[in-house]
Amino acid sequence: MGIMVHEAAASKQKPAGPQTQPIALTGGTVHTVSGDVIETATVLFESGVITGIGTDLALPDNTLVIDVTGKHVYPGLIATTTALGLSEIGSVRATRDNVEVGDVTPSVRAVSAVNPDSEYFPVGRANGILTALTMPSGGLISGLSGLIALDGWTTEGMTLNPTVGLHVRWPSYRILDFPGVVSREEQIKTRRESQTRLRDAFRDARAYMIAKEAERDGGPFHPSDLGWESMIPVLKKELPVFVHASEEKQIHAAIDWALAEDLKIVLVGDADLWRVADRLKEHEIPVIIGGVHYLPPRRWEAYDTPFTNALKLYEAGVEFCIGERRVWLEGGGGSNVRNLPYHAATAAGYGLPREEALKSVTLYPARILGVEDRLGGLETGKDATLIVTDGDPLEIMTRVERAFIQGRPVDLSSKHTDLYDKYLTRLEQLK
């Protein structure tokens, strides 16, 4: 059975090899995102890095020239709230590896469990998503997320940054009231116990860090603990804590805790982010909006409340990017990650400036994830991770015609295109 599951979940697309010669994309409209739009320009890249952008570039003798006249060149899109490579088929337990056993598992590293053959990688690439933050789920302290490229033979070959940050799930304040659920008092008790366990975990990790530092200075020996060891960079503010919280009370409590612990945090949420925008701005807390396409959480709220979330954060001056709606709560690992640009498009349709919407899935996630020097925009010295399209990537009718990850031309076919070709053949046979 295990072999059958593996075969069912294995992508047939062949990963690209490293870039072996200079490549120049000529004649297209280059949307640098981090700078100006350049008409009829050339993008030159060598050894996986952009070496020139302009209208009058001198090309090396062995350059492969690709004419993209009439097309558009954009940086690859970045997905931020995914379990890509960790979970394949929600109903098949053997294909789900995004949740570890236990409430406190800080040493879990998501990238170590990534399946390079996931069918979701080619589906994402086909719509311009070339890099993604893949994160563990479950418990209170879920573990460490990593940034991956959506193409590669091995997990190591796909990994761009194995440890982006630690993920914490702040306990919910929502009280459930339907048959079979424990009493209100029990729910409140459980929430308080969870908050206590979370605070105790950080207290113990800090005590461990102090003990190990004393040991290095000649103090007594202290046994090593991989869990607390993995939290030391977080306590030193070398890595951020991604705090998952969406309700207003939940967000306020999480911010209070982070300030008391003196942590560098990124807030991951959706529904009520706009309600606490002033406080997010006050403390300069960046935000990952977990998608746009969902119903308002309260019956009396306007239908477009989720659609205007990004606009309100933008107007308040909060640093943000847009991800995908609550994929970490679902069984699938990224079946809808291809819809990422349309979340940004909806935000643009409800007031967010179009340029900001594009940045929310390119430059801004790169900035929040600490890789702005490599991704998110088209500039000399950055990775040649880019797409060539026949239009605006936020428009649903736009086709991604070419894609490069660190200069490697990647396969844009997928199970979706295979099925399209299959049934197109059937229609032709019926003529």
C-alpha positions in Angstrom: 0.0 0.0 0.0 2.8 2.4 0.8 4.3 1.9 -2.7 1.0 2.6 -4.3 0.5 5.8 -2.3 4.0 7.0 -3.2 3.4 6.4 -6.9 0.0 8.2 -6.7 1.7 11.2 -5.1 4.7 11.4 -7.4 5.1 14.1 -10.0 6.3 13.0 -13.4 7.9 16.4 -14.2 11.7 16.3 -14.4 13.6 18.9 -12.4 15.8 21.2 -14.3 19.6 21.0 -14.2 21.8 24.0 -13.2 22.1 26.9 -15.6 25.1 26.2 -17.9 25.2 29.2 -20.1 24.1 32.9 -20.0 20.4 33.4 -20.9 19.0 36.7 -22.1 15.2 37.4 -22.3 14.9 40.2 -24.9 12.2 42.5 -26.0 9.7 42.1 -23.2 8.2 44.5 -20.7 10.2 44.0 -17.4 8.3 44.6 -14.2 11.1 44.8 -11.7 8.5 45.3 -8.8 11.3 46.8 -6.6 11.8 49.5 -9.2 10.5 50.8 -12.5 8.7 49.0 -15.3 11.1 48.9 -18.3 9.7 48.6 -21.8 11.4 46.5 -24.6 14.1 45.5 -22.1 16.6 42.6 -21.7 17.1 40.5 -18.6 20.5 38.7 -18.6 21.3 36.1 -16.1 24.3 33.8 -15.5 24.9 31.0 -13.0 21.5 31.5 -11.6 21.9 35.3 -10.8 20.7 38.3 -12.7 23.7 40.1 -14.2 22.0 42.9 -16.1 18.6 44.6 -16.9 18.3 47.3 -19.5 17.6 48.3 -23.1 21.2 48.2 -24.3 23.1 45.3 -22.7 26.2 43.7 -24.1 25.7 40.0 -24.2 28.4 37.3 -23.7 29.3 35.4 -26.9 27.6 32.1 -25.8 24.4 33.7 -24.6 21.1 31.8 -25.2 18.8 34.6 -26.5 15.1 34.1 -26.0 12.8 36.6 -27.7 9.9 37.5 -25.4 8.7 40.5 -27.4 5.1 41.3 -26.4 5.4 39.4 -23.2 5.9 40.4 -19.6 8.7 39.5 -17.2 8.0 39.4 -13.5 9.7 38.0 -10.4 8.4 34.6 -9.3 5.5 34.7 -6.8 6.2 33.7 -3.2 3.6 31.6 -1.2 3.9 32.1 2.5 1.3 30.0 4.3 1.7 26.5 2.9 2.3 22.9 3.8 3.8 22.3 0.4 5.7 19.0 0.2 4.5 18.0 3.7 0.9 16.8 2.9 -0.4 15.4 -0.3 -3.8 13.6 0.1 -5.8 14.7 3.1 -7.7 11.4 3.5 -4.5 9.3 3.3 -2.6 9.4 6.5 0.6 8.0 4.9 0.9 11.2 2.8 0.5 13.7 5.6 3.6 14.7 7.5 2.8 18.3 8.5 1.8 17.7 12.2 4.1 16.3 14.8 2.9 14.5 18.0 2.8 16.7 21.0 2.1 20.3 21.9 5.7 21.6 22.2 7.9 20.4 19.3 10.3 23.3 18.6 13.0 21.1 17.0 10.8 20.0 14.2 12.2 21.2 10.9 9.6 21.3 8.1 12.0 21.0 5.2 13.4 17.7 6.4 10.0 16.1 5.6 9.4 17.7 2.2 8.6 15.3 -0.6 10.3 16.6 -3.8 7.9 14.6 -5.9 4.7 16.3 -4.7 2.1 16.9 -7.4 1.5 20.4 -5.9 4.8 21.7 -7.0 4.2 21.7 -10.7 0.7 23.0 -10.2 2.0 25.9 -8.3 4.8 26.6 -10.8 2.3 26.7 -13.6 0.7 29.7 -12.1 3.9 31.6 -11.4 4.6 30.5 -7.8 8.3 29.5 -7.7 9.2 29.7 -4.0 7.2 28.9 -0.8 7.4 28.9 2.9 6.5 25.4 4.1 5.5 25.2 7.7 4.7 22.6 10.3 1.3 22.6 12.0 -0.4 21.4 15.2 0.2 21.9 18.9 1.3 25.2 20.6 4.9 25.3 19.3 4.8 23.6 16.0 8.4 23.8 14.9 10.6 25.6 12.3 9.5 26.5 8.8 11.7 26.6 5.8 11.8 28.4 2.4 11.9 26.1 -0.6 12.0 26.4 -4.4 9.3 24.5 -6.2 11.7 22.5 -8.3 14.5 20.0 -7.5 15.5 16.4 -7.3 16.1 16.4 -3.5 14.9 18.2 -0.4 18.4 19.6 0.0 18.5 20.8 -3.6 15.1 22.6 -3.1 15.9 24.3 0.2 16.7 28.0 0.0 16.6 28.6 3.8 16.1 25.6 6.1 15.1 27.7 9.2 13.1 30.8 8.5 11.3 31.0 11.9 9.5 29.2 14.8 5.8 28.8 14.6 3.5 29.3 17.6 -0.2 28.7 17.6 -1.8 31.1 20.1 -4.8 29.5 21.9 -8.2 30.6 20.6 -10.6 32.7 22.6 -13.6 31.4 20.6 -16.2 29.6 22.8 -17.9 26.8 21.0 -21.5 26.1 21.8 -23.1 23.0 20.2 -24.0 19.5 21.3 -21.0 17.3 22.2 -18.7 20.2 23.1 -17.4 20.6 26.7 -18.8 23.4 28.8 -17.7 27.1 28.5 -15.8 26.8 31.8 -13.9 23.8 30.5 -13.0 25.6 27.3 -11.7 28.6 29.3 -9.7 26.3 31.6 -8.1 24.5 28.6 -7.2 27.9 27.0 -5.5 29.1 30.2 -3.6 25.8 30.6 -2.4 26.1 27.0 -1.2 29.6 27.5 0.6 28.5 30.7 2.3 25.7 28.8 3.4 28.1 26.1 4.9 30.5 28.6 6.5 27.7 30.6 8.2 26.4 27.4 9.8 29.8 26.7 10.8 30.2 30.3 12.5 26.7 30.2 14.1 27.5 26.9 15.5 30.7 28.3 16.8 29.0 31.4 18.5 26.4 29.2 20.1 29.1 27.1 21.5 30.8 30.2 22.8 27.4 31.6 24.5 26.5 28.3 26.2 30.0 28.1 27.4 29.5 31.7 28.7 26.1 30.8 30.8 27.6 27.9 32.2 30.2 30.4 33.4 27.4 32.7 30.2 26.7 34.6 28.8 23.3 35.4 27.8 20.8 32.6 24.2 21.0 31.5 22.7 18.2 29.3 21.9 19.2 25.8 18.2 19.4 24.7 17.5 19.7 20.9 14.2 21.3 21.5 15.5 24.2 23.7 18.6 24.4 21.6 16.5 25.1 18.5 14.8 28.0 20.4 18.1 29.9 21.3 18.2 31.8 18.0 14.6 32.9 18.6 15.3 34.1 22.1 18.3 36.0 20.8 16.0 37.6 18.1 18.1 36.1 15.3 15.0 34.3 14.1 11.4 35.5 14.2 8.4 33.8 15.8 5.5 33.4 13.5 2.5 33.7 15.8 -0.7 32.3 14.4 -3.7 34.3 15.6 -6.8 35.6 13.9 -9.3 36.8 16.5 -9.1 40.3 18.0 -8.6 39.1 21.6 -6.3 36.4 20.5 -4.1 38.8 18.6 -3.9 41.3 21.5 -3.0 38.5 23.9 -0.3 37.2 21.5 1.2 40.7 21.1 1.2 41.2 24.9 3.1 37.9 25.3 5.6 38.7 22.6 6.4 42.1 24.0 6.8 40.6 27.5 9.1 37.9 26.1 11.0 40.5 23.9 10.6 38.5 20.8 10.8 39.4 17.1 7.4 38.3 15.8 5.5 38.0 12.5 1.7 37.8 12.9 0.0 35.2 10.8 -3.8 35.6 10.6 -6.7 36.9 8.7 -10.2 37.9 9.9 -9.5 40.5 12.6 -6.1 41.8 11.6 -7.6 45.1 10.4 -9.2 45.6 13.9 -5.7 45.8 15.5 -3.9 47.7 12.7 -3.0 50.6 14.9 -1.3 48.4 17.4 0.5 46.4 14.7 1.9 49.7 13.3 2.8 51.0 16.8 5.1 48.0 17.4 6.2 47.5 13.8 4.9 44.0 13.6 4.8 42.6 10.1 1.8 40.5 9.0 1.1 37.6 6.8 -2.6 37.7 5.8 -3.8 34.1 5.5 -5.8 34.7 2.3 -8.7 36.8 1.2 -11.3 34.4 0.0 -13.5 33.5 2.9 -16.7 34.6 4.6 -16.8 37.3 7.3 -16.5 35.8 10.7 -19.5 37.6 12.1 -23.0 37.7 10.8 -23.3 41.5 11.0 -20.1 42.3 9.2 -20.1 43.5 5.6 -19.6 40.9 2.9 -16.4 42.5 1.8 -14.7 42.6 5.2 -12.1 39.9 4.2 -11.6 41.6 0.8 -10.7 45.0 2.4 -8.4 43.6 5.1 -5.2 44.2 3.1 -6.4 47.7 2.2 -7.0 48.7 5.8 -3.6 47.4 6.8 -2.0 49.3 3.9 -3.7 52.5 4.9 -2.5 52.0 8.5 1.1 51.6 7.3 1.4 48.0 8.5 4.0 45.8 6.7 2.1 42.9 5.2 2.0 40.2 2.5 -0.8 37.9 1.3 -0.8 34.2 1.7 -3.4 31.4 1.2 -6.4 30.9 3.4 -5.8 28.6 6.4 -4.1 25.8 4.5 -2.3 24.7 7.7 -5.7 23.7 9.1 -6.6 21.5 6.2 -5.6 18.0 5.2 -4.2 19.0 1.8 -0.7 20.4 1.4 -1.4 23.0 -1.1 -4.1 22.0 -3.6 -5.2 25.7 -3.8 -1.8 27.3 -3.7 -2.1 28.1 -7.4 -4.8 30.6 -6.4 -2.4 32.8 -4.5 -2.3 35.6 -7.2 -6.1 35.8 -7.2 -6.2 36.5 -3.4 -4.0 39.5 -4.2 -6.2 40.4 -7.2 -9.3 40.4 -5.0 -7.6 42.7 -2.5 -6.8 45.0 -5.5 -10.4 44.8 -6.7 -11.5 46.1 -3.3 -9.2 49.1 -3.0 -5.6 48.0 -2.5 -3.5 49.7 -5.2 -2.6 47.3 -7.9 1.2 47.8 -7.4 0.8 47.0 -3.7 -1.2 43.8 -4.6 1.6 42.6 -6.8 4.2 43.4 -4.1 2.1 41.5 -1.6 3.0 38.2 -3.3 6.5 39.1 -4.4 8.6 41.8 -2.8 6.8 42.0 0.6 6.9 38.2 1.4 10.6 38.3 0.5 11.1 41.1 2.9 9.2 39.5 5.7 11.0 36.2 5.3 14.4 37.8 5.2 15.3 37.1 1.6 14.8 40.4 0.0 18.4 40.4 -1.1 17.7 37.3 -3.3 14.0 37.3 -4.2 10.9 39.4 -4.7 12.2 41.8 -7.4 14.2 41.9 -10.5 17.6 43.5 -9.8 21.2 42.8 -10.6 22.7 40.4 -8.1 19.4 38.8 -7.2 18.4 35.2 -8.0 17.1 34.7 -11.6 13.8 33.4 -10.2 11.3 34.8 -12.6 8.4 34.2 -14.9 7.4 35.2 -18.4 3.7 35.8 -19.0 1.3 37.0 -21.6 -0.3 39.5 -19.2 -0.8 40.5 -15.6 -0.2 37.5 -13.4 -3.0 38.7 -11.1 -5.5 38.2 -13.9 -7.0 34.8 -14.1 -6.8 34.7 -17.9 -3.0 35.2 -17.9 -0.8 32.3 -18.9 2.7 31.8 -17.5 4.7 30.8 -20.6 8.1 30.4 -19.1 9.6 30.1 -15.6 13.2 30.1 -14.3 14.3 29.2 -10.8 17.9 30.4 -10.1 18.3 30.5 -13.9 17.0 27.0 -14.5 14.2 26.7 -17.0 11.5 24.7 -15.2 8.8 22.4 -16.6 5.4 24.1 -16.6 3.4 21.0 -17.3 1.4 19.4 -14.4 -1.3 16.8 -13.7 -3.8 19.5 -14.8 -2.2 20.0 -18.2 -1.9 16.2 -18.6 -5.6 15.8 -18.0 -6.4 18.7 -20.4 -4.3 17.0 -23.1 -5.9 13.7 -22.4 -9.5 14.8 -22.8 -8.7 17.2 -25.7 -7.6 14.0 -27.5 -10.9 12.4 -26.7 -12.8 15.3 -28.1 -10.8 15.1 -31.3 -11.5 11.4 -31.6 -15.2 12.1 -31.4 -15.2 14.6 -34.4 
